[in-house]
Amino acid sequence: MKLFYAPTSPFARKVRVTAHELQLGDRIDLVLVNPWSDAELRSLNPLAKVPTLVRDDGQVLFESALICEYLDHVAAGGLYPAPGEARWSALLRQGIADGISAAAGRLFADEHRPDNERSGSVMQRQAAAIEAGLDRLERDADTLSRELADIGAVSVACALGYLDFRWPDRAWRDGRIELARWFDVAGQRRSMVGTQHHLP
Ligand SMILES: N[C@@H](CCC(=O)N[C@@H](CS)C(=O)NCC(=O)O)C(=O)O
């Protein structure tokens, strides 16, 4: 399989961490791209976004949630609990974490636009979503898997790692003791250490 990724993308990292946790890392060739300009990526994915996965049979998948579920299928299961409360909870956490990552990505991009090209109210909305999403994660942090044993925990670790990457001084840990403690451990997983964000 071939994974088109960018080292700054929390969604691409989520797929890479998932692959590591499922012991599929050595079955995936990584292709580092700039999603804004890469012609091959655009020819494979009409949205021209990372992550994009080319399967062994040549079929192309995009959307990190779909790619992670596909990898779980290839590995014959592991990160997705059977239908029931544990599954809904893992998928809801993935949704919250991905929402935080998306809001953080938009906020970061807006912060780097000229003043006349950004909207204060939109930026405030993104910041509010990040803060409220983190509060929600803190509320249930005691049930998060330190071993990144489900897709919800993988997604949360990647969202928190992205906040640390983009805003090393942002105090997201303040008042969120359980989440911070959880990330101190989960962030040290080999899958996380081996996929650290960096500038291209
Ligand atoms: N919902 C998508 C989001 C993917 C996404 O937004 N990727 C960003 C990088 S973090 C991207 O490729 N941006 C390029 C663009 O928007 O053209 C997923 O989960 O895969």
The ligand as an SDF file (V2000), in Angstrom:
LIG
                    3D

 20 19  0  0  0  0  0  0  0  0999 V2000
  -11.5580   14.8940    6.8890 N   0  0  0  0  0  0  0  0  0  0  0  0
  -10.2830   14.6660    6.2590 C   0  0  0  0  0  0  0  0  0  0  0  0
   -9.4130   15.8980    6.4770 C   0  0  0  0  0  0  0  0  0  0  0  0
   -8.1170   15.8200    5.6870 C   0  0  0  0  0  0  0  0  0  0  0  0
   -7.4610   17.1940    5.6150 C   0  0  0  0  0  0  0  0  0  0  0  0
   -8.0760   18.2290    5.8850 O   0  0  0  0  0  0  0  0  0  0  0  0
   -6.1760   17.2020    5.2460 N   0  0  0  0  0  0  0  0  0  0  0  0
   -5.4620   18.4510    5.0840 C   0  0  0  0  0  0  0  0  0  0  0  0
   -4.1150   18.3920    5.7750 C   0  0  0  0  0  0  0  0  0  0  0  0
   -4.3250   18.2840    7.5220 S   0  0  0  0  0  0  0  0  0  0  0  0
   -5.2080   18.7030    3.6120 C   0  0  0  0  0  0  0  0  0  0  0  0
   -4.8510   17.7980    2.8930 O   0  0  0  0  0  0  0  0  0  0  0  0
   -5.3750   19.9500    3.1830 N   0  0  0  0  0  0  0  0  0  0  0  0
   -5.1430   20.3380    1.8330 C   0  0  0  0  0  0  0  0  0  0  0  0
   -6.3350   21.0260    1.2340 C   0  0  0  0  0  0  0  0  0  0  0  0
   -7.2940   21.3030    1.9670 O   0  0  0  0  0  0  0  0  0  0  0  0
   -6.3220   21.2820    0.0490 O   0  0  0  0  0  0  0  0  0  0  0  0
   -9.6420   13.4010    6.8330 C   0  0  0  0  0  0  0  0  0  0  0  0
  -10.0170   12.9940    7.9440 O   0  0  0  0  0  0  0  0  0  0  0  0
   -8.8000   12.7870    6.1500 O   0  0  0  0  0  0  0  0  0  0  0  0
  1  2  1  0
  2  3  1  0
  2 18  1  0
  3  4  1  0
  4  5  1  0
  5  6  2  0
  5  7  1  0
  7  8  1  0
  8  9  1  0
  8 11  1  0
  9 10  1  0
 11 12  2  0
 11 13  1  0
 13 14  1  0
 14 15  1  0
 15 16  2  0
 15 17  1  0
 18 19  2  0
 18 20  1  0
M  END
$$$$
